[in-house]
Amino acid sequence: MKHSVLHTALAAIAIFGAGNMSASAAWEPVRPVEFIVPAGTGGGADQMARTIQGIVTKHSLMKQPMVVINKSGGAGGEGFLDVKGSGNNPHKIIITLSNLFTTPLATGIPFNWKDMTPVAMLALDEFVLWVNAEKPYTTVKDYVAAVKQAPAGGMKMGGTGSKQEDQIITVALEKAIGTKFTYIPYKGGGEVAVQLVGNHVDSTVNNPIEAVAQWRGGKLRPLCVFDGKQMTYDEVVADGKGWKDIPTCKSQGLDIEYLMLRGIFMSPKATKDQVEYYVELFKKVRATPEWQDFMKSGAFNTTFLTGAEYAKWVETEEKRHEALMKEAGFLAAP
Amino acid sequence: MEELVNLFHGFAVALQPFNIMVMILGIVLGVIIGVLPGLGGANGVAILLPLTFSMPPTSAIIMLSCIYWGALFGGAITSILFNIPGEPWSVATTFDGYPMAQKGKAGEALTAAFTSSFVGALFAVVMITLVAPLVASFALRFGPAEKFAVYFLAFCSFVGLSKEPPFKTIAAMMIGFALAAVGLDSITGQLRLTFGSTELLNGFDFLIAVIGLFGIGEILLTMEEGLAFRGGKAKIDLRVVLQTWKEMPKYWVTSLRSCLIGCWMGVTPAGATPASFMSYGIAKRVSKNGKNFGKGEIEGVVAPETAAHAAGTAALLPMLSLGVPGSPTAAVLLGGLLIWGLQPGPMLFVEQKEFVWGLIASMYLGNLVGLIVVLTCVPIFAAILRVPFSIIAPLILVLCAIGAYSVHSSTFDVVLMLVFGVVGYLLKKCNYPLAPLVLAIVLGDKAEEAFRQSLLGSQGSLGVFFSNSLVGTIMVLGLIALFWSAIQEGYSRLRPHSVA
């Protein structure tokens, strides 16, 4: 008797719920949305996530609150595994950086980007080759000559993390120049830039936002950008030069291109409606003046991709990272 | 001179009614955040950061930095009352603060802690006002080798402090190092000692260990002793503040030394936690009352609190002038600056004068407001100790559990906290000192990282730690601190001979 009552009640709820779903055209969050950052507080991904949270709050783009949570353990593995294990929970999204590929490859944790649902690529982060402004070399040519002259390992390259994007670019540089650097990993990009200002390392491949303040202060000098084409921001930053005046590394004889994904993924079993909701949300975020200011301050590449195009881009990048890391000997022992 | 003019402009900005309002709001929120163990200044500021997005940048940074001051003040409260450090930098405050509370002198301990915090912060702000550019260039000289030397000094100034046999100290410290090694090895990018468990990816968070070892361990001990809470006699009277103030000028030497240690640690940037440990350690060595440290000596509260607050304040300087945060909270504030469209770095002081000096003026005012707020609450805090233990213990337990959970929003951490509680109880029963263990968990991985970065840079040569006058001096100071008791003993053995 008790059981049948329960069953009837459940059935009623189910019918009511289903009716409700078909009545409303699109899906919307009904609980606060967790926005996972697979990195520590204060880093590039964290800044972007918190900017988005601020924009969403200020312009009331969501009825439910958005909560940023840092899960940085194991080079971000903690955050990725959390989303992987979240089943069909549509109230969990994650912002990624290159550790989407590098962390599972280098540490062997059981995770692949296909364990999540791609939502959208928000932007791509550029990488620039920086040296201390006191150093005599002003062009890539001078720099390469100086590197070649130094004994193997005599030049120190500072970067964020180990076996991640900065070290991958360093290995690519070694191959292009035909020498060896001593790579020194630090915890955060801002720290790396300051170590370069203090002459504790000889060069870095910082993202623009990490080093721009030191460039404006006349302490650092950009040599080239690791992108296929020059950046488009023409505002003057320092010495009458702006981001658009930095040549591509390719044009200077270093055939290396590397951009870092700043994209959004969500739970593995998310439905089309749910993905669509977040795509629309991020389109609205991108339209705000705050977002455009943020893109400008960090000289981001503002490519926006969704759906199959985005998935394809990620797949190509994954193969590339696997090849790059295999060559560098960075893959985890099986 | 120009600095002073700027500063007065800054005061004009900070004294606008809206800014005073956000200042008080920030302090109160900060004290609450500081009292809740585990929540922490960094998390608190991060959570509230988006709320300030629609404020003018100057008001926003005033509010967030006041939360930071509030948290620095608040961290001391639970350390003294319940032996549970609300913040990492208040661990050293428990060493003498809690024994004082047990003797019924909680009011004195709280007053001393708050006042020293204020003195430390004031010293650091004056330094920021007068010599900011000079200090910034000093910070630039700190590479990995210099950083390791600083950590080395922090460890050395702490070895041999305990009354327990040195082997027990070393054993406790080694357990700490082992725990600090769990998680991702940041130099090679490999996972260490996680045994395939995803919960251990993050390593052992220091806060969870501390909440368990100190908070839960203490509750277990008190239960064993028959639920008697010994703070019952605490005076609840505002006069206690004045009496303590009369006593405090005696410790001006300790105070000044702690200010200097704190500023140095904040700028370099090593942070408030090593500053408080180092300051406590050195005070114990040098002070006349050194042998009474750990039994409830007011000087043992003054030293760590002054240094922690000086360091916490000074940590904002490298953030503003170099874009390098000197503490986790400063890291979050740095993110805030970027969101408000301000680029920290050498140009900030030139291009955003109103913002920078408004912030500096708010440091003066915020700390003053904070001091008044917390001091007037001293009797209320002390009165908490009059509540029977059987009522307060479950509350503390819940508070600890919430704190442990909020560090990473993970229930595994709550279990871990309980395990640490039992471990803490056992260690105390066997007379193993907990402080070296905690110190090693906090600084172990940072020291290791700096050590390995230095050796990478020097291609394996240990000479790098003596390669310039700065790093060499710090290392020698560390070695002196390490062998201090041996040196003292040797000296006292020699002396009879020389007299005779």
Interface residues (C-beta under 8 A of the other chain):
Chain A: G40 T41 G42 D46 Q47 R50 T51 Q53 G54 I55 T57 K58 V68 I69 N70 K71 S72 G73 G74 A75 G77 E78 L81 A106 T107 G108 I109 G153 K156 G161 S162 K163 Q164 T182 Y183 I184 P185 Y186 K187 G188 G190 E191 A193 V194 Q195 V197 G198 H200 V201 I209 V212 A213 Q214 R216 G217 G218 K219 E290 D293 F294 S297 F330 A332
Chain B: A42 A46 L49 P50 L51 F53 S54 L140 R141 F142 G143 P144 G183 L184 D185 S186 I187 T188 G189 Q190 L191 T194 T198 L201 N202 G203 L322 G323 V324 P325 P328 A331 V332 L334 G335 L338 I339 G341 Q343 P344 G345 P346 M347 L348 H408 S409 E449 Q453 L456 G457 Q459
